[in-house]
Amino acid sequence: MFRSDRDALADKLDDVQAENERLRRQNEAMRHALLAQRVGGQPVASNTYRGGVAWLGAGERVALARHQLEAFPVWATALLHVVTFGIVSFVRFNAMHAQLPRAERDDPTVGKAIGLHFAPYFNYYWVFWNGLRLCDRVNLQCRLRGMPDGVPRGLVIAACVASVIPYIQLLAGPITWLFVAIAMQRTVNRIVELDARTTSERMAPVDAGAGVFGARFPAVQALPLPDNVAVQAEAEAEAEAAAAVAEQRRRR
């Protein structure tokens, strides 16, 4: 009897896992379709980053909240920035464009974000535009999670100004961008930490339905072994029977 119950529970587990995988793929396809429709169907001069997130639909919020950002020690970010005179920070943070969802048609790719910094004369404009756009994209992730903006725009503007002034840019540029890099990495770490905590809470064991002999078993993520469920159920049944016998004797 235990073998048949275990096999039935294993089959149910396989069905649940298959259903979860199907729903995951479906949600991923819907997310890509929603972002593609949103970016392709709106004018460039929209206010996704400047107008807040209150006007966004529920589906858009979910789609725009997906990212591939990774946590990294803030002290290591500062150290690498100082040792390499800002080169590592320049590459790492421009690479974040590929780790964030596109909310606007003019959100740059990594190649565009880095390459246009070397375009003569145009790079003076691009330093401001690209720096502020990356700041807005990271801050959008904060707003979607109910957090205040983590990267001050004023600090980014100050770093951009220090980067285009002759002679001053040699010293003031790397120093101001160091503060930007620290603020940026600290904000990214907070976003990743919040997402990890939310995921762990969502994956916590929940009451999912009746198992063997009426015993409740938790969600798939914390599902115990079938043999353990059967043993636990048998022990609970024996305890309930002993309690019933004791109650009858007490009444007599």
C-alpha positions as CSV (number, residue, x, y, z in Angstrom):
1,M,0.0,0.0,0.0
2,F,2.9,2.3,0.8
3,R,4.4,1.6,-2.6
4,S,1.2,2.5,-4.5
5,D,0.8,5.7,-2.4
6,R,4.5,6.6,-3.1
7,D,4.1,6.0,-6.9
8,A,0.9,8.1,-6.9
9,L,2.6,11.0,-5.1
10,A,5.7,10.8,-7.4
11,D,3.4,10.9,-10.5
12,K,1.6,14.0,-9.0
13,L,5.0,15.6,-8.4
14,D,6.0,15.0,-12.0
15,D,2.7,16.5,-13.2
16,V,3.2,19.6,-11.1
17,Q,6.7,20.1,-12.3
18,A,5.7,19.8,-15.9
19,E,2.9,22.3,-15.3
20,N,5.2,24.7,-13.6
21,E,7.6,24.5,-16.6
22,R,4.8,25.0,-19.1
23,L,3.6,28.1,-17.2
24,R,7.2,29.5,-16.9
25,R,7.7,29.2,-20.6
26,Q,4.3,30.8,-21.3
27,N,5.0,33.7,-18.9
28,E,8.4,34.2,-20.5
29,A,6.9,34.3,-24.0
30,M,4.2,36.7,-22.9
31,R,6.8,39.0,-21.3
32,H,8.9,39.2,-24.4
33,A,5.8,39.8,-26.5
34,L,4.5,42.6,-24.2
35,L,7.9,44.3,-24.2
36,A,8.3,44.1,-27.9
37,Q,4.8,45.5,-28.5
38,R,5.4,48.3,-26.0
39,V,8.8,49.3,-27.3
40,G,7.7,49.0,-30.9
41,G,4.4,50.8,-30.7
42,Q,5.2,53.9,-28.7
43,P,6.9,57.1,-29.7
44,V,10.5,57.7,-28.6
45,A,9.7,60.8,-26.6
46,S,7.7,58.9,-23.9
47,N,7.9,59.4,-20.2
48,T,8.5,55.8,-18.9
49,Y,11.5,57.0,-16.8
50,R,10.4,60.5,-16.0
51,G,6.7,60.0,-15.4
52,G,6.8,57.3,-12.7
53,V,5.2,53.8,-12.7
54,A,1.7,54.6,-11.5
55,W,0.4,54.7,-15.0
56,L,1.9,51.4,-16.0
57,G,-0.4,48.4,-16.3
58,A,0.0,45.3,-14.2
59,G,1.5,43.3,-17.0
60,E,3.9,46.0,-18.0
61,R,5.2,46.3,-14.4
62,V,5.8,42.6,-14.2
63,A,7.6,42.5,-17.6
64,L,9.7,45.6,-16.9
65,A,10.7,44.3,-13.4
66,R,12.5,41.3,-14.9
67,H,16.3,41.8,-15.1
68,Q,19.6,40.0,-15.1
69,L,21.5,42.2,-12.7
70,E,24.0,40.5,-10.4
71,A,25.2,41.5,-7.0
72,F,28.8,42.5,-6.5
73,P,30.7,43.8,-3.4
74,V,30.7,47.6,-3.2
75,W,34.2,47.6,-1.8
76,A,35.5,45.6,-4.8
77,T,33.7,47.9,-7.2
78,A,35.5,50.9,-5.6
79,L,38.8,49.1,-5.6
80,L,38.7,48.1,-9.2
81,H,37.6,51.6,-10.2
82,V,40.6,53.2,-8.4
83,V,43.1,50.6,-9.6
84,T,42.0,50.8,-13.3
85,F,41.3,54.5,-13.3
86,G,37.6,53.9,-14.0
87,I,38.0,51.5,-16.9
88,V,36.5,48.5,-15.2
89,S,33.5,50.6,-14.0
90,F,33.1,52.0,-17.5
91,V,32.8,48.6,-19.0
92,R,30.8,46.9,-16.2
93,F,28.1,49.6,-15.9
94,N,27.7,50.1,-19.6
95,A,27.2,46.3,-19.9
96,M,24.2,46.7,-17.6
97,H,22.2,47.9,-20.5
98,A,22.0,44.3,-21.7
99,Q,20.9,43.2,-18.2
100,L,17.9,45.5,-18.0
101,P,14.6,45.3,-19.9
102,R,14.0,47.8,-22.7
103,A,11.3,50.3,-21.7
104,E,12.0,52.7,-24.6
105,R,12.9,52.3,-28.2
106,D,16.1,54.3,-27.8
107,D,17.5,52.3,-24.9
108,P,21.0,51.6,-26.1
109,T,22.7,48.2,-26.6
110,V,26.0,47.5,-24.9
111,G,28.0,48.1,-28.1
112,K,26.2,51.4,-28.8
113,A,26.6,52.6,-25.2
114,I,30.4,52.0,-25.2
115,G,31.2,52.7,-28.8
116,L,29.6,56.2,-29.0
117,H,31.9,57.4,-26.2
118,F,34.7,57.3,-28.8
119,A,32.8,59.3,-31.5
120,P,34.5,62.7,-32.0
121,Y,32.5,65.6,-30.7
122,F,29.3,63.5,-30.4
123,N,30.8,61.9,-27.3
124,Y,30.3,65.1,-25.3
125,Y,26.6,64.7,-25.8
126,W,26.7,60.9,-25.4
127,V,28.4,61.1,-22.0
128,F,25.4,62.9,-20.6
129,W,22.7,61.0,-22.4
130,N,24.0,57.5,-21.8
131,G,24.9,58.2,-18.2
132,L,21.5,59.6,-17.3
133,R,19.7,56.8,-19.3
134,L,21.5,54.1,-17.3
135,C,20.7,56.0,-14.1
136,D,17.0,56.1,-15.1
137,R,16.9,52.4,-16.1
138,V,18.3,51.3,-12.7
139,N,16.1,53.7,-10.8
140,L,13.1,52.3,-12.7
141,Q,13.8,48.9,-11.1
142,C,13.7,50.6,-7.7
143,R,10.4,52.3,-8.4
144,L,8.8,49.1,-9.7
145,R,9.6,47.6,-6.2
146,G,8.4,50.5,-4.2
147,M,11.9,51.7,-3.4
148,P,13.2,55.3,-3.7
149,D,15.7,56.1,-6.4
150,G,19.1,54.7,-5.5
151,V,21.2,56.6,-8.0
152,P,21.0,60.4,-7.8
153,R,20.7,62.1,-11.2
154,G,22.5,65.2,-9.8
155,L,25.5,63.1,-9.0
156,V,25.5,61.6,-12.5
157,I,25.2,65.0,-14.1
158,A,28.2,66.3,-11.9
159,A,30.3,63.3,-13.0
160,C,29.4,64.0,-16.7
161,V,30.3,67.6,-16.4
162,A,33.6,66.7,-14.7
163,S,34.3,64.3,-17.6
164,V,34.1,66.9,-20.4
165,I,36.0,69.8,-18.9
166,P,39.6,69.8,-20.2
167,Y,42.4,69.1,-17.7
168,I,39.8,68.9,-14.8
169,Q,38.6,65.6,-16.3
170,L,41.9,63.9,-15.6
171,L,41.4,64.0,-11.8
172,A,37.8,65.1,-11.1
173,G,36.3,62.8,-13.7
174,P,37.5,59.5,-12.1
175,I,36.7,60.7,-8.6
176,T,33.1,61.7,-9.4
177,W,32.5,58.6,-11.3
178,L,33.8,56.6,-8.3
179,F,30.9,57.9,-6.3
180,V,28.5,57.1,-9.1
181,A,29.9,53.6,-9.3
182,I,29.4,53.1,-5.6
183,A,25.8,54.4,-5.7
184,M,25.0,52.3,-8.7
185,Q,26.4,49.0,-7.3
186,R,24.8,49.6,-3.9
187,T,21.5,50.1,-5.7
188,V,21.9,47.0,-7.8
189,N,22.7,44.9,-4.7
190,R,19.6,46.2,-3.0
191,I,17.5,45.2,-6.0
192,V,19.0,41.7,-6.2
193,E,18.7,41.2,-2.5
194,L,15.0,42.2,-2.5
195,D,14.2,39.9,-5.4
196,A,16.0,37.0,-3.7
197,R,14.1,37.6,-0.4
198,T,10.8,37.8,-2.3
199,T,11.5,34.6,-4.2
200,S,12.5,32.7,-1.0
201,E,9.2,33.8,0.7
202,R,7.2,32.8,-2.4
203,M,9.0,29.4,-2.4
204,A,8.3,28.7,1.2
205,P,6.3,25.6,2.0
206,V,2.6,26.1,1.8
207,D,-0.4,23.9,2.4
208,A,-1.0,22.4,-1.1
209,G,-3.6,19.7,-0.5
210,A,-4.2,16.2,0.9
211,G,-1.4,13.7,0.7
212,V,-1.2,10.1,1.9
213,F,-3.9,9.2,4.5
214,G,-5.1,12.7,4.5
215,A,-1.7,14.2,5.6
216,R,-1.0,17.6,4.1
217,F,2.2,17.9,2.0
218,P,3.9,21.2,1.2
219,A,4.6,22.8,-2.2
220,V,6.8,21.2,-4.8
221,Q,9.9,23.2,-3.7
222,A,9.9,21.6,-0.3
223,L,8.2,18.3,-1.0
224,P,9.4,15.5,1.3
225,L,10.2,12.1,0.1
226,P,7.2,9.8,-0.4
227,D,8.5,7.2,2.1
228,N,8.8,9.9,4.7
229,V,5.3,11.1,4.1
230,A,3.9,7.6,4.5
231,V,5.9,7.0,7.7
232,Q,4.7,10.4,9.1
233,A,1.1,9.7,8.2
234,E,1.2,6.3,9.8
235,A,2.7,7.8,13.0
236,E,0.0,10.5,13.0
237,A,-2.7,7.8,12.6
238,E,-1.4,5.7,15.4
239,A,-1.2,8.8,17.6
240,E,-4.8,9.8,16.8
241,A,-5.9,6.2,17.6
242,A,-4.1,6.2,20.9
243,A,-5.6,9.5,21.8
244,A,-9.1,8.2,21.0
245,V,-8.6,5.1,23.1
246,A,-7.4,7.3,26.0
247,E,-10.4,9.6,25.7
248,Q,-12.8,6.6,25.8
249,R,-11.1,5.2,28.9
250,R,-11.3,8.6,30.6
251,R,-15.0,8.9,29.9
252,R,-15.6,5.5,31.4
